[in-house]
Amino acid sequence: MSGAGPRPAAVALEGIAKKFGAFVALRDVTLAIEPGELVCFLGPSGCGKTTLLRIIAGLERQNAGLVRMAGRDVSELPPAQRNYGIVFQSYALFPNLSVARNVAYGLERRRAARGEIDGRVDDLLALVGLGQHKHKYPAQLSGGEQQRVALARGFSSRPRVLFADEPTGNLDAATGATIIDLMVELNRDLGTTLVLVTHDLDLAARARRTIRLADGRVVADTAA
């Protein structure tokens, strides 16, 4: 009896190109990210790394090329039809919602059962060390705590892939290091593919694989 075949890549890009007017942001980017990998897109400002993430997420449309997620062509699909979570540098929490409601937001929109939502929220807040703050509001938390909430929210709907765009950019060095450790731990414990975008060499050093971009191209692809 033959065993199951290899799992398709969590993300596969073929010939991705993007222009903004006369400016070429991405040039023929082709790569694959395997399920469960912790990958970092690294490079200076303007190299194309955030544009590449936004194209994978469906927040920006490529001019050429294909995007596949788990073997499915999602090149023309809107973000809601791509199974991922995302964490932004600015946290992007809802100020009028409690910590628990922020984490529950995606599940509530999908109309999950109340018991499932409450259990998932409690589990994730425990994982990020914020169980005691579930009834607080974002303004009552530190920057590091808000980023922990954003991470919990990103994982709440059990996405295949979690994207994090400069997740330590607004944090001091010590708090940023704590967030990096937490992301590595969540990647290991939950098995979710994690794709980071950064120019932070300390953050990149913790990834299992670093993809360097310059002038819109992949110039190096290195496994730890």
PyMOL commands that set and color helices and strands:
alter all, ss='L'
color gray80, all
select helices_A, chain A and resi 49-57+79-81+99-109+114-127+131-133+138-140+143-155+173-190+201-205
alter helices_A, ss='H'
color red, helices_A
select strands_A, chain A and resi 11-20+23-33+38-42+64-69+72-73+84-87+161-165+193-198+209-214+217-223
alter strands_A, ss='S'
color yellow, strands_A
deselect
rebuild
show_as cartoon
